[in-house]
Amino acid sequence: MSQPVSTASTSIRLSVMMFLQFFVWGAWFVTIGVFLRQGMNFPEGIGTAYSVGPLAAIFAPLILSMFADRLFPTQVVLGALHLIGGVLLFLVPWAVQQDVGSDTNWFFWVLLAYMLCYMPTLGLSNSLAMSNIANTEKQFPIIRVFGTIGWIAAGFLVGTLLQADATALPLQVAGGASLALGVYSFFLPHTPPPAKGQPMSVVKALGLESLSMLRSLPFAVFAIASLLICIPLQAYYAYAATFVTDAGFTSAAGAMIWGQISEIAFMLVIPVVFVRLGVKWMLAIGMACWVLRYALFAVGAPDGVFWMLMLGILLHGICYDFFFVTGQIYTDKKAPPAMRAQAQGFLVVLTQGIGMYVGAKVNAGVFAAKVDASGAEALSQWPSFWWFPAIFAGVILILFLVLFHDRVKTGVDEVVDTVGDTPETIQ
């Protein structure tokens, strides 16, 4: 099979695709908790909002395997999913209105339907980009960084310019961007289904063949720790925006984008730091920074100490890059060549699927039990909430340090290449 011949025009088109891909997600994902709690007086919906994504992440590989890999060109599936998703995003505020003060579950079903459309597009956009560039290792990271820029731009628009955190406007902005990306997708490079004519395998799609890798004790410890750490991790994604709003920040979305800005910076240093520290300490530092972040939130909450809360947000770059990206690199190195894609899919199901789903449910229960006020009145209640994920993550960190022992061959060129090959799944 010949290698694709990429041009500057193709790279620009793919970069625009990646920008819009994450602009859609970033426009609504950070602020929906604020909208539900302050705009709609529906705080119980926050747990729902952040549990449907993990559910969709579990089933996304099946959708990819069924449609994009075997039946239709990648750009067609990408476009269709974003068009359907755009319509569903416009329906979300209506669904919330139906559920407030009633026993209906429209919000859950509409948002779940949307996430079932959106989650597969994360893999589709990566696959489409990698299939149409000549040098994945050098070109893909540059294209992918436009996704992070898109997320930042969305937060700046809805948070700083529009100041619409507590309104339905972020969902409407995201819906419009999704429709635009849906149309734009049909004009992206033609990318035929790579597995056309081959039988579908649920086991392969979910990466379950990689269960055999659990026979390696170090990988088993890593896999279990990755799943468990996502339970306290979900507290940040679901409740940090609500928390900083109570602390008096003008815009949660405007503040949270600094986490993505730091992510870009730390992504650039991963290859060098990886070689010096190795897998174990990279993962441990990532976990430790989650503990530190939650401790800063807990200590700074009562008085709304600005520098503590901002430092907690800025730690996102280390938290995400050192843990998730390093984990993807480690998985790639441990998996046999023929099983690497399945192993990455298995890691996504464990972390973004099962771990985040359990985390959404657990943290929703803790939030309901610990925080029953809003605004400045809630600040004295937030520490008891944030100490829960801090202690949870701390226990997992200690167990990981004690139980994980593995030596992985590293080299600067090898690590750089692996980072380029690593698929990204949530911000």
MOUR-V279708 format. One record per backbone hydrogen bond with DSSP energy under -1.0 kcal/mol. NH is the residue of the N-H (numbers start at 1). CO is the residue of the C=O. If there is no record, write none. Layout:
nh co
NH CO
NH CO
This chain:
nh co
11 7
12 8
13 9
14 10
15 11
16 12
17 13
18 14
19 15
20 16
21 17
22 18
23 19
24 20
26 22
27 23
29 25
32 28
35 31
36 32
37 33
38 34
39 34
40 35
42 36
45 42
46 43
49 45
50 46
51 48
52 48
55 51
56 52
57 53
58 54
59 55
60 56
63 59
64 60
65 61
66 62
67 63
69 64
71 67
72 67
74 191
77 73
78 74
79 75
80 76
81 77
82 78
83 79
84 80
85 81
86 82
87 83
88 84
89 85
90 86
95 91
96 92
97 93
98 94
99 95
100 96
102 99
109 105
110 106
111 107
112 108
113 109
114 110
115 111
116 112
118 114
119 115
121 118
122 119
124 120
125 121
126 122
127 123
128 124
129 125
130 126
131 127
132 129
139 135
140 136
143 139
144 140
145 141
146 143
147 144
149 145
150 146
151 147
152 148
153 149
154 150
155 151
156 152
157 153
158 154
159 155
161 156
162 157
164 158
167 164
172 168
173 169
174 170
175 171
176 172
177 173
178 174
179 175
180 176
181 177
182 178
183 179
184 180
185 181
187 184
188 185
195 69
196 193
198 195
205 201
206 202
207 204
208 203
210 207
211 208
212 209
213 210
214 211
215 212
216 213
220 216
221 217
222 218
223 219
224 220
225 221
226 222
227 223
228 224
229 225
231 228
233 229
234 230
235 232
236 233
237 233
238 234
239 235
240 236
243 239
244 240
245 241
246 242
247 243
248 245
249 244
255 251
256 252
257 253
258 255
259 256
261 257
262 258
263 259
264 260
265 261
266 262
267 263
268 264
273 269
274 270
275 271
276 272
277 273
278 274
282 278
283 279
284 280
285 281
286 282
287 283
288 284
289 285
290 286
291 287
292 288
293 289
294 290
295 291
296 292
297 293
298 294
299 295
300 296
301 297
304 301
305 300
309 305
310 306
311 307
312 308
313 309
314 310
315 311
316 313
317 314
319 315
320 316
321 317
322 318
324 320
325 320
326 321
327 323
328 324
329 325
330 326
331 327
332 328
333 329
334 330
335 331
339 336
343 339
344 340
345 341
346 342
347 343
348 344
349 345
350 346
351 347
353 348
354 349
355 350
356 351
357 353
358 354
359 355
360 356
361 357
362 358
363 359
364 360
365 361
366 362
367 363
368 364
369 365
370 366
371 367
378 375
381 378
382 378
386 382
387 383
390 386
391 387
392 388
393 389
394 390
395 391
396 392
397 393
398 394
399 395
400 396
401 397
402 398
403 399
404 400
415 411
416 412
417 413
418 414
419 415
420 416
421 417
422 418
